[in-house]
Amino acid sequence: MPPQATSTASGHALRLKDLFAGYQQIPVVRNVNLEVAPGEVVALLGPNGAGKTTTLETIAGLNRPISGAIEMSGEDVGGTAAHVLARRGLALVPEGRALFPGLTVREHLRLAGGRNGPRERELLEMLPELEKCLNRKAGLLSGGEQQMLAIGRALVTRPKLLLVDEMSIGLAPVIVERLLPILRRVADELGASVLFVEQHVALALEISDRAYVLTHGRIALEGPAAELRERRELLAASYLGEAAAA
């Protein structure tokens, strides 16, 4: 069981307050309140179309919020450009991975890394399967290797806040079981805060401190991951939008 981080110990790495977000001023997510403490791993769960990706993209500065606040370390950053947020320590691993097929693994890491990023050896200790692929082009990697590269590229920036959208998409369950625990290590060993979207609910709750379930654009359920693992009926009901009645 992962250690339980507390949201009151040293402020918040991320806080959403009454967030409304969407596209062309049409809200997809409504009145979302969410917190991630420093060094905490938080899962954002829910059915397809619930607004999870919209939430991450809005936090990362790819969409402007319609209303509400997005705070990083106590500062309202809602509407701040993505490249500015990246300099402030936010890294996003998008659902499509956004790799350059013609660049090698090493070229991806060097392109993303700065002077203060982890050394290559340090990164490979966390993602050892990348070592054999350093000189291989991203377009020739397996799905699991591509996902490791996408994570590694984010980690070389030494993020304070890591957002990960659907790490497991298109991957076999055995690969997912090896990949998801990396997010726990990112928090425990690098001290980053992690908010991730995941469809493999059981695995997500195993590595998380807390979780939120988003349904029809609203938070239907939240709580410590250990408690949610024991309340499977309520968790299932929240996916159907019935948590309030459960």
C-alpha positions in Angstrom: 0.0 0.0 0.0 1.4 3.4 -0.9 2.1 5.9 1.9 -0.8 8.3 2.5 0.2 11.9 1.7 -1.8 14.6 3.4 -3.2 17.7 1.6 -2.7 19.9 4.6 1.0 19.1 5.4 2.6 21.7 3.2 -0.1 23.4 1.1 -1.1 22.2 -2.3 0.8 21.5 -5.4 -2.4 21.8 -7.4 -5.9 23.0 -6.5 -8.9 23.3 -8.8 -11.7 25.5 -7.3 -15.1 25.5 -9.0 -13.5 24.9 -12.4 -15.7 25.0 -15.5 -13.8 24.1 -18.7 -14.6 23.0 -22.2 -14.4 24.2 -25.8 -15.7 27.4 -27.4 -17.2 28.4 -24.0 -19.3 25.3 -23.9 -18.5 23.5 -20.6 -17.4 19.9 -20.6 -16.5 19.8 -16.9 -18.5 21.8 -14.3 -17.8 22.9 -10.8 -14.8 20.6 -10.3 -12.9 20.9 -7.0 -9.7 18.8 -6.8 -6.5 18.9 -4.8 -3.1 17.3 -5.1 -0.6 17.7 -2.2 3.1 17.8 -2.6 4.5 14.3 -3.3 1.0 12.9 -3.6 -0.3 10.5 -6.3 -3.9 11.2 -7.3 -6.0 9.2 -9.8 -8.7 10.9 -11.9 -11.1 8.1 -12.9 -14.3 7.9 -14.8 -16.0 6.6 -17.9 -15.1 7.7 -21.4 -16.4 11.2 -22.2 -16.5 12.2 -18.6 -14.2 15.2 -19.1 -10.9 13.8 -17.7 -8.7 14.8 -20.7 -10.3 18.2 -20.8 -9.5 18.7 -17.2 -5.8 17.8 -17.7 -5.5 19.9 -20.8 -7.0 22.9 -19.0 -4.6 22.5 -16.1 -1.7 22.2 -18.5 -2.6 25.5 -20.3 -3.8 23.9 -23.5 -7.3 25.2 -23.0 -8.4 28.3 -21.2 -10.8 27.7 -18.3 -14.3 29.1 -18.7 -14.4 30.0 -15.0 -13.0 29.0 -11.6 -9.4 28.8 -10.5 -6.4 26.6 -11.1 -3.7 27.1 -8.5 -0.2 25.8 -8.5 1.6 26.2 -5.2 -1.0 28.7 -4.2 -0.8 30.9 -7.3 -3.7 31.2 -9.7 -2.3 30.0 -13.1 -5.6 29.6 -15.0 -5.2 30.6 -18.6 -1.4 30.7 -18.4 0.3 29.5 -21.6 1.5 25.9 -21.6 5.1 26.8 -22.2 5.1 29.2 -19.2 3.6 26.4 -17.0 6.3 24.0 -18.2 9.0 26.5 -17.0 7.2 26.6 -13.6 7.5 22.8 -13.3 4.4 21.3 -14.9 4.8 18.4 -17.3 2.1 16.6 -19.3 2.3 13.2 -20.8 -0.6 13.3 -23.3 -2.8 10.5 -24.4 -1.2 10.2 -27.8 2.4 10.4 -26.4 3.3 13.1 -29.0 6.7 11.6 -29.9 8.8 12.3 -33.0 9.0 9.1 -34.9 12.3 10.0 -36.6 14.2 10.9 -33.4 15.9 8.4 -31.3 15.2 7.8 -27.6 18.4 9.6 -26.6 17.6 12.6 -28.9 14.1 12.9 -27.3 15.6 12.9 -23.8 18.4 15.4 -24.7 15.9 17.7 -26.5 13.6 17.8 -23.5 16.2 17.9 -20.7 17.8 20.9 -19.2 20.8 21.5 -17.0 18.8 20.7 -13.8 17.2 17.5 -15.2 18.2 14.0 -13.9 21.3 12.5 -15.4 20.7 9.8 -18.0 21.9 7.1 -15.7 19.5 8.2 -12.9 16.6 8.2 -15.4 17.5 4.7 -16.8 17.5 3.3 -13.3 13.8 4.2 -13.1 13.1 3.3 -16.7 15.6 0.5 -17.3 13.9 -0.9 -20.5 14.8 2.4 -22.3 18.5 1.6 -22.0 18.5 -0.9 -24.8 16.5 1.5 -27.0 18.6 4.7 -26.6 19.8 4.7 -30.2 16.5 3.4 -31.7 14.0 5.8 -33.4 10.8 6.3 -31.5 8.7 5.1 -34.5 10.3 1.7 -34.2 9.5 1.2 -30.5 6.8 -1.0 -29.1 3.8 0.6 -27.5 5.2 0.0 -24.0 8.6 1.4 -24.9 7.0 4.5 -26.4 5.0 5.1 -23.3 8.2 4.8 -21.2 9.9 7.3 -23.5 7.0 9.7 -23.1 7.3 9.5 -19.3 11.1 9.7 -19.5 10.9 12.9 -21.6 8.6 14.4 -19.0 10.9 13.4 -16.1 14.1 14.9 -17.6 12.4 18.3 -17.0 12.4 17.5 -13.3 8.7 18.4 -12.9 7.1 19.5 -9.7 3.7 18.5 -11.1 3.3 15.6 -13.5 0.1 15.0 -15.4 -0.4 11.7 -17.2 -3.3 11.0 -19.5 -4.2 7.3 -20.1 -0.8 5.7 -19.7 -2.2 2.3 -20.5 -4.1 3.1 -23.7 -3.4 0.4 -26.3 -1.2 -1.6 -24.0 -1.5 -5.2 -22.8 -2.5 -5.5 -19.1 0.9 -7.1 -18.3 2.7 -4.0 -19.6 0.3 -1.7 -17.7 1.2 -3.6 -14.5 4.9 -2.7 -15.1 4.3 0.9 -16.1 1.8 2.3 -13.6 4.0 1.7 -10.5 6.5 4.1 -12.1 4.2 7.0 -11.1 4.4 5.9 -7.5 8.2 6.0 -7.8 8.1 9.4 -9.4 6.4 10.8 -6.3 8.4 8.8 -3.7 11.9 9.2 -5.3 11.7 12.4 -7.2 9.3 14.3 -4.9 6.9 15.2 -7.7 3.1 15.5 -7.4 1.2 13.3 -9.8 -2.3 13.5 -11.2 -3.1 10.8 -13.7 -6.1 9.6 -15.7 -6.5 5.8 -16.0 -9.1 3.3 -17.1 -7.5 0.4 -15.2 -9.3 1.3 -11.9 -8.0 -1.5 -9.7 -4.3 -0.9 -10.6 -4.8 2.9 -10.4 -6.1 2.6 -6.8 -3.2 0.4 -5.9 -0.6 3.1 -6.5 -2.6 6.2 -5.5 -3.0 8.0 -2.3 -6.4 9.4 -3.3 -8.8 9.3 -6.2 -11.6 11.3 -7.8 -14.3 9.9 -10.1 -15.5 12.2 -12.8 -19.0 11.5 -14.3 -20.8 13.7 -16.8 -18.3 16.4 -16.2 -18.7 16.5 -12.4 -17.0 14.9 -9.5 -19.2 12.0 -8.4 -17.0 10.5 -5.8 -13.7 11.2 -4.0 -11.7 9.7 -1.2 -8.6 7.8 -0.1 -7.7 5.1 -2.5 -7.6 2.5 0.2 -11.2 3.2 1.1 -12.4 3.3 -2.5 -10.9 -0.1 -3.1 -13.1 -1.5 -0.4 -16.3 0.2 -1.7 -16.6 -1.4 -5.1 -20.3 -1.0 -5.4 -20.2 2.7 -4.7 -17.3 3.1 -7.1 -19.2 1.2 -9.8 -22.3 3.3 -9.2 -20.3 6.5 -9.6 -19.3 5.4 -13.1 -23.0 5.2 -13.9 -23.7 8.6 -12.4 -25.5 7.1 -9.5 -23.1 7.8 -6.6 -25.3 10.4 -5.1 -28.1 8.0 -4.8 -26.0 5.1 -3.5 
